[in-house]
């Protein structure tokens, strides 16, 4: 497998883990609500479910627009679910509070490092 193919595969695998984490979190709201969120993400914010891992910042902004301060609770649940799925500590130099977007970027790096070695 070429290096470029490996990078694409790693991104695809991470994207799958993130989608699963988002799905699980939104399903807690009920399936009709989950479907409505995905519909509004795509139609109102141009964020497709399958591209959330490539549009994390836009996804976070869309959640905040739709749920207001409740978006933070959803983000926390998504982060917890994602952490369980990748099963790897984040490579952080200093302990600090992370935004949702920063967490997903750090989780992606950790996941890719885990997969390489």
VEXDRENSE-78708 format. One line per field, with one value per residue (C-alpha): residue number from 1; residue in one letter; x, y, z. Coordinates in Angstrom, 3 decimals, always signed. Layout:
resi = [NUM	...]
resn = [a	...]
u = [X	...]
v = [Y	...]
w = [Z	...]
***
This chain:
resi = [1	2	3	4	5	6	7	8	9	10	11	12	13	14	15	16	17	18	19	20	21	22	23	24	25	26	27	28	29	30	31	32	33	34	35	36	37	38	39	40	41	42	43	44	45	46	47	48	49	50	51	52	53	54	55	56	57	58	59	60	61	62	63	64	65	66	67	68	69	70	71	72	73	74	75	76	77	78	79	80	81	82	83	84	85	86	87	88	89	90	91	92	93	94	95	96	97	98	99	100	101	102	103	104	105	106	107	108	109	110	111	112	113	114	115	116	117]
resn = [x	x	x	x	x	x	x	x	x	x	x	x	x	x	x	x	x	x	x	x	x	x	x	x	x	x	x	x	x	x	x	x	x	x	x	x	x	x	x	x	x	x	x	x	x	x	x	x	x	x	x	x	x	x	x	x	x	x	x	x	x	x	x	x	x	x	x	x	x	x	x	x	x	x	x	x	x	x	x	x	x	x	x	x	x	x	x	x	x	x	x	x	x	x	x	x	x	x	x	x	x	x	x	x	x	x	x	x	x	x	x	x	x	x	x	x	x]
u = [+0.000	+1.361	+1.939	-0.820	-3.231	-2.280	-3.038	-6.413	-7.186	-6.200	-8.418	-11.260	-10.895	-10.802	-13.765	-15.683	-14.915	-15.997	-19.211	-19.998	-19.427	-21.682	-24.351	-24.373	-24.630	-27.405	-29.292	-29.645	-32.001	-34.085	-33.841	-36.219	-34.175	-30.924	-32.284	-33.499	-30.059	-28.359	-30.918	-30.301	-26.542	-26.613	-29.303	-28.627	-24.886	-23.583	-22.066	-22.779	-22.661	-19.892	-17.747	-17.960	-14.340	-13.245	-15.491	-15.150	-15.178	-18.224	-19.935	-19.276	-20.614	-23.707	-24.364	-24.082	-26.432	-28.988	-28.685	-27.235	-25.480	-26.787	-24.299	-21.517	-23.233	-23.482	-19.830	-18.782	-20.710	-19.208	-15.711	-16.348	-17.638	-14.742	-12.249	-13.743	-13.491	-9.873	-8.650	-5.564	-4.525	-4.211	-0.707	-0.973	+2.070	+0.154	-3.098	-5.709	-9.340	-9.797	-12.471	-14.364	-12.410	-9.054	-10.052	-10.977	-7.680	-5.719	-7.743	-7.040	-3.280	-3.376	-5.372	-2.988	+0.069	-1.536	-2.203	+1.377	+3.110]
v = [+0.000	+3.415	+6.079	+8.234	+5.282	+4.787	+8.426	+8.204	+4.968	+6.454	+9.477	+7.188	+5.010	+8.025	+9.535	+6.321	+6.416	+10.060	+9.369	+6.481	+8.737	+11.444	+8.868	+7.374	+10.788	+12.036	+8.738	+9.515	+12.299	+9.722	+8.546	+11.185	+13.924	+12.423	+12.358	+15.955	+17.097	+15.432	+16.978	+20.479	+19.978	+19.190	+21.609	+24.550	+24.302	+22.280	+19.646	+16.103	+13.275	+11.522	+14.696	+15.669	+14.579	+17.016	+19.855	+19.638	+23.383	+23.883	+20.950	+22.489	+25.872	+24.203	+22.358	+25.621	+27.322	+24.525	+23.777	+26.934	+26.226	+22.639	+22.002	+21.809	+18.835	+17.054	+17.822	+16.376	+13.170	+12.924	+13.379	+10.670	+8.261	+9.021	+8.483	+5.042	+4.166	+5.161	+3.868	+6.017	+8.921	+12.236	+13.559	+16.810	+18.734	+20.588	+19.761	+22.256	+22.525	+21.828	+23.061	+20.365	+21.091	+20.958	+17.666	+16.071	+17.216	+15.775	+12.542	+12.219	+12.610	+10.057	+7.616	+7.977	+7.463	+4.405	+2.915	+3.533	+1.832]
w = [+0.000	-0.939	+1.721	+0.218	+0.437	+4.099	+4.877	+3.158	+5.003	+8.382	+7.767	+6.678	+9.775	+12.066	+10.218	+10.807	+14.546	+14.760	+12.811	+15.156	+18.182	+16.727	+15.809	+19.305	+20.926	+18.672	+19.006	+22.716	+21.559	+19.658	+16.073	+14.638	+16.344	+15.069	+11.520	+11.883	+13.070	+10.099	+7.750	+9.142	+9.162	+5.467	+4.270	+6.586	+7.182	+4.223	+6.543	+5.411	+7.932	+6.017	+6.007	+9.682	+10.250	+7.530	+8.716	+12.493	+13.097	+10.871	+12.598	+16.037	+14.899	+13.456	+16.724	+18.638	+16.228	+16.570	+20.305	+21.855	+25.141	+24.965	+22.156	+24.749	+26.406	+23.065	+22.304	+25.671	+24.980	+21.488	+22.967	+25.585	+22.962	+20.608	+23.427	+24.123	+20.434	+19.843	+23.234	+23.288	+25.518	+23.763	+23.065	+25.012	+26.160	+28.871	+30.589	+29.507	+28.622	+24.948	+22.621	+20.764	+17.581	+19.418	+21.023	+17.695	+16.131	+19.090	+18.945	+15.217	+15.825	+18.617	+16.487	+13.543	+15.783	+17.331	+13.903	+12.714	+15.525]
***
